[in-house]
Amino acid sequence: MATEADYARIGNYARILNPQQNIDRSGASRTVPLQVLCLGYSRTGTLSMHRALTLLNYPNPYHFSSMLDNVLECDLWMQALRAKFYGSPGQQGGHGDAVPIHEDKKFWDGLLGHVSATTDSPANLFGEELVRLYPEAKVVLVDRGVERWFASWMAFCENAYDPFIGLLGQLDPGFLGRITGVGGCITSITAGFAKNQEEARVRSKRAYQHHYRDVREFVPKERLLEFRLEEGWGPLCEFLGREVPDVPFPHVNEKESNRLAFETIAKIGMKRIVRKAFVVLTVVAVPMRRHSMACSSLPDCSAEEFRSSLEPLQRIARYRSEWTTTTEFELGTHHRIGKEMVEK
């Protein structure tokens, strides 16, 4: 369970330390109005905005990290990403005349029905749909300037395109695989559909500029606040109609929070994979002592099952010596996995 110290250390990413909620939101309904859409790119202060919206008493502001203690939401996000960006025919309701799920209000009322405000990816990638479907929602566009953003974004990409995170997701598909699949997909889209760090370096600035141009075009001017974090509470609270809190405007060190978050995810992944391998190895080893009466009812284990139990540990052990020199490294394992997920 995440502690206050964990939240202080890695911000909302500490939710990955919480027990899984296992809430299926596919059939849920809206419980709070969606009031604020922060459509700026990742690495423009999205964690700071998440904290600010929390301090302004908006229920359950949604950030990428918000899905970490309910990874079932990743499946719904992947459905929406497939439908919008990869031409999947996914439809709400399953009828031939149904609209694509990313354009269906019932879908969003399910996935984000408990949410009153959004910030960060993947919600910002569906800004046009959300602005149209929720005409009462106000839009905040945080702009750091493309050059400042780019330096921060490329530091993020060093971790985001590291294939080791994707490898852990591949070995733990039910939990980490869901997170790395969505994370890899939205990172690639944000970087102009880049499949590796070098492509991200070439494409990201243009993708940023196009995103901000599009937001300014599809959001009515009376609903839009262009905002910089250094402006503090004043313009934001005036636009949202909220009183200024009696605390400084939050400034979260996103570079450090993201670095520590990736580190935490890797540690959790290693623990989960090693724990699974240990359980299997225990089941394998115990029948070898079938002369013991206590073990007489346990099933035998084949050589193939024994080899399979070692595979996760062998793959991790090979990683630094072998994987970093292969095409797998160049592509980014979790981005490949994300591509495979959306093409299914």
C-alpha positions in Angstrom: 0.0 0.0 0.0 1.4 3.4 -1.0 2.3 5.7 1.9 2.5 9.5 2.1 6.2 9.2 1.7 5.7 7.3 -1.5 3.4 10.0 -2.9 6.0 12.6 -1.9 8.7 10.7 -3.7 7.0 9.7 -7.0 3.7 11.7 -6.9 0.6 9.9 -8.2 2.7 7.1 -9.7 2.7 5.7 -6.1 -0.6 4.2 -7.0 1.2 1.3 -8.5 2.1 0.3 -5.0 -1.6 0.0 -4.0 -3.7 -3.2 -4.2 -5.5 -3.5 -7.6 -9.1 -2.3 -7.5 -10.1 -4.7 -10.3 -13.0 -2.4 -11.4 -14.4 -3.1 -14.8 -15.5 0.3 -16.0 -16.8 -0.9 -19.4 -20.4 -0.9 -18.0 -20.1 1.9 -15.6 -22.0 5.2 -15.7 -21.1 8.8 -14.8 -21.2 9.7 -11.2 -19.6 13.2 -11.3 -19.7 15.8 -14.1 -16.6 16.1 -16.3 -15.7 19.8 -15.8 -12.1 20.3 -16.9 -10.0 19.0 -19.8 -6.2 19.7 -19.6 -5.1 18.9 -23.1 -1.4 19.8 -23.0 1.2 17.3 -23.9 2.9 15.0 -21.4 6.0 16.7 -19.8 4.3 20.1 -19.7 3.5 20.0 -16.0 0.8 17.4 -16.1 1.6 16.1 -12.6 1.6 19.7 -11.3 -1.8 20.2 -12.9 -3.0 17.0 -11.4 -2.0 18.2 -8.0 -3.5 21.6 -8.6 -6.9 20.2 -9.6 -6.8 18.0 -6.5 -6.2 21.1 -4.3 -9.1 22.8 -6.1 -11.3 19.9 -4.9 -12.1 18.3 -8.3 -13.0 14.7 -7.6 -10.5 12.1 -9.1 -8.4 14.1 -11.6 -7.2 11.7 -14.2 -3.5 11.3 -15.1 -1.7 8.4 -16.8 -0.7 7.3 -13.4 -4.3 7.1 -12.3 -4.7 3.7 -14.0 -1.8 2.1 -12.2 -4.0 0.7 -9.3 -6.7 -0.4 -11.7 -4.9 -1.8 -14.8 -8.2 -3.1 -16.3 -8.6 0.4 -17.5 -5.7 -0.1 -19.8 -7.8 -2.5 -21.9 -10.4 0.2 -22.5 -7.7 2.8 -23.4 -6.3 0.3 -25.9 -9.7 -0.1 -27.5 -10.0 3.7 -27.9 -6.4 4.0 -29.2 -7.1 1.2 -31.8 -10.3 2.8 -32.9 -8.8 6.4 -33.4 -5.2 5.9 -34.5 -5.0 2.4 -36.0 -8.3 2.0 -37.9 -9.8 -0.6 -35.7 -13.6 -1.0 -36.3 -14.3 -1.3 -32.6 -17.8 0.0 -31.8 -19.8 0.6 -28.7 -22.7 -1.8 -28.5 -21.5 -4.1 -31.3 -24.1 -3.0 -33.9 -23.3 -2.2 -37.5 -24.6 1.4 -37.2 -22.9 2.1 -33.9 -20.3 4.9 -33.7 -16.6 4.1 -33.0 -16.1 3.8 -29.2 -13.8 6.8 -29.0 -16.7 8.9 -30.3 -19.4 7.4 -28.1 -20.3 9.3 -24.9 -21.4 6.0 -23.1 -17.9 4.7 -23.5 -16.3 7.8 -21.9 -19.0 7.9 -19.2 -17.9 4.4 -18.3 -14.1 4.8 -18.4 -14.1 8.4 -17.0 -17.4 8.4 -15.2 -15.8 8.9 -11.8 -13.5 11.7 -13.1 -14.2 15.4 -13.0 -11.0 16.5 -14.7 -8.3 15.1 -17.0 -4.6 15.8 -17.5 -1.8 14.0 -19.4 -2.0 11.2 -21.8 -3.9 9.2 -22.9 -6.9 11.5 -22.3 -5.2 14.5 -24.1 -5.1 12.4 -27.3 -8.9 12.4 -27.4 -9.3 16.1 -26.8 -11.4 16.7 -29.9 -13.9 14.0 -29.0 -14.1 15.0 -25.3 -14.6 18.7 -26.1 -17.5 17.8 -28.4 -19.1 15.2 -26.1 -18.8 17.4 -23.0 -19.7 20.9 -24.1 -19.8 22.2 -20.5 -16.2 21.2 -19.8 -13.6 24.0 -19.7 -10.2 23.4 -21.5 -6.8 24.3 -20.1 -3.8 24.2 -22.5 -0.5 24.3 -20.7 2.3 25.3 -23.1 6.0 25.2 -22.1 7.2 26.2 -25.5 8.4 23.6 -27.9 12.1 23.9 -27.1 11.8 23.6 -23.3 9.3 20.8 -23.7 11.5 18.9 -26.2 14.5 18.8 -23.8 12.3 17.4 -21.1 10.5 15.0 -23.4 13.7 13.5 -24.8 14.9 12.8 -21.2 11.6 11.0 -20.7 12.1 9.0 -23.9 15.4 7.6 -22.7 13.4 5.6 -20.2 10.2 5.2 -22.2 12.1 3.5 -25.1 14.2 1.3 -22.8 13.4 -2.2 -23.9 14.0 -3.6 -20.4 10.6 -2.1 -19.3 8.9 -3.7 -22.2 10.7 -7.0 -21.5 9.3 -7.0 -18.0 5.8 -6.3 -19.4 6.2 -9.2 -21.9 7.0 -11.5 -19.0 4.1 -10.2 -16.9 1.4 -9.6 -19.4 -1.6 -9.5 -17.1 -0.2 -6.6 -15.0 2.9 -4.8 -16.3 2.2 -5.8 -19.9 -1.1 -3.8 -19.8 0.8 -0.7 -18.5 3.7 -0.9 -20.9 1.4 -1.6 -23.8 -0.6 1.5 -23.3 2.4 3.5 -22.3 4.4 2.5 -25.3 1.5 3.2 -27.6 0.8 6.7 -26.4 4.5 7.6 -26.3 4.8 6.6 -29.9 1.7 8.6 -30.9 2.9 11.7 -28.9 6.3 11.5 -30.7 4.7 11.4 -34.1 4.3 7.7 -34.3 8.0 7.2 -33.6 9.1 3.6 -33.0 12.5 4.4 -31.4 14.3 7.2 -29.7 16.0 8.5 -32.8 12.7 8.8 -34.6 11.2 10.5 -31.6 14.1 13.1 -31.7 13.2 13.9 -35.4 9.4 13.8 -35.2 8.4 15.1 -31.7 8.7 18.8 -32.2 6.4 18.7 -35.2 3.9 16.5 -33.4 3.8 18.9 -30.5 3.2 21.9 -32.8 0.5 20.1 -34.6 -1.3 19.0 -31.4 -1.3 22.6 -30.0 -2.5 24.0 -33.4 -5.3 21.5 -33.5 -6.5 22.2 -29.9 -6.6 25.9 -30.6 -8.7 25.2 -33.7 -11.3 22.8 -32.2 -11.8 24.4 -28.8 -14.1 27.5 -28.8 -12.1 30.5 -27.5 -14.6 31.1 -24.7 -13.9 27.6 -23.3 -10.1 27.8 -23.6 -7.4 29.0 -21.2 -3.8 29.0 -22.4 -1.8 28.7 -19.3 1.8 28.5 -18.0 2.6 27.1 -14.6 4.6 30.0 -13.6 1.5 32.2 -13.7 0.3 30.5 -10.5 -3.2 30.2 -9.2 -4.6 33.5 -10.4 -5.5 32.9 -14.1 -6.4 29.3 -13.5 -8.8 30.0 -10.6 -10.4 32.9 -12.3 -11.1 30.8 -15.4 -12.4 27.8 -13.4 -14.4 30.0 -11.0 -12.6 28.6 -7.9 -11.2 30.4 -4.9 -7.4 30.6 -4.7 -6.1 28.0 -2.3 -4.1 29.2 0.7 -1.1 27.2 -0.5 1.6 27.8 -3.1 0.8 26.5 -6.6 2.3 23.0 -6.9 5.5 22.5 -9.0 6.2 18.8 -9.2 9.6 17.7 -10.4 8.3 15.6 -13.3 11.8 14.6 -14.5 12.7 13.1 -11.2 9.2 11.7 -10.5 9.2 9.9 -13.9 12.7 8.5 -13.4 11.7 7.1 -10.0 8.5 5.8 -11.4 10.2 3.8 -14.1 12.6 2.6 -11.5 9.7 1.5 -9.2 7.9 -0.2 -12.1 11.1 -2.1 -13.0 11.5 -3.3 -9.4 7.9 -4.4 -9.1 8.2 -6.2 -12.4 11.3 -8.0 -11.3 9.7 -9.1 -8.0 6.5 -10.3 -9.7 8.5 -12.3 -12.3 10.9 -13.8 -9.8 8.0 -14.7 -7.5 6.2 -16.5 -10.3 9.3 -18.3 -11.3 10.0 -19.3 -7.7 6.5 -20.7 -7.3 6.9 -22.8 -10.4 10.4 -24.0 -9.4 9.0 -25.0 -6.0 6.3 -27.1 -7.7 8.9 -28.6 -10.0 11.4 -29.4 -7.2 9.1 -30.9 -4.6 8.0 -33.9 -6.7 11.7 -34.8 -7.0 11.4 -36.0 -3.4 8.5 -38.3 -4.0 10.0 -40.8 -1.5 8.6 -38.4 1.1 5.1 -39.4 2.2 4.1 -35.8 2.4 4.9 -35.3 -1.3 3.4 -38.5 -2.5 0.2 -36.9 -3.9 2.0 -34.2 -5.9 2.1 -34.5 -9.7 5.3 -35.1 -11.6 6.8 -32.3 -13.7 8.2 -32.8 -17.1 11.5 -31.6 -18.3 9.7 -29.2 -20.6 7.8 -27.6 -17.7 11.0 -27.3 -15.8 12.7 -25.5 -18.7 9.7 -23.2 -19.1 9.9 -22.2 -15.5 13.4 -21.0 -16.0 12.7 -19.0 -19.1 11.8 -15.6 -17.5 14.9 -15.6 -15.4 17.1 -16.6 -18.3 15.7 -13.8 -20.5 16.3 -11.2 -17.8 19.8 -12.5 -17.3 20.5 -12.2 -21.1 19.1 -8.7 -21.3 22.1 -6.4 -20.8 24.6 -8.7 -22.6 22.5 -9.6 -25.6 19.4 -7.5 -26.1 21.0 -4.1 -26.1 22.8 -4.9 -29.4 19.8 -6.3 -31.3 17.1 -4.7 -33.4 14.8 -5.4 -30.4 16.7 -2.6 -28.6 16.4 -0.3 -31.6 12.6 -0.8 -31.9 11.8 -0.7 -28.2 10.2 -3.9 -26.9 7.2 -2.3 -25.3 6.5 -0.2 -28.4 6.5 -3.3 -30.5 4.1 -5.0 -28.0 1.9 -1.9 -28.1 1.8 -2.1 -31.9 0.9 -5.8 -31.8 -1.9 -5.1 -29.3 -3.5 -2.4 -31.4 -3.2 -4.5 -34.6 -5.0 -7.5 -33.0 
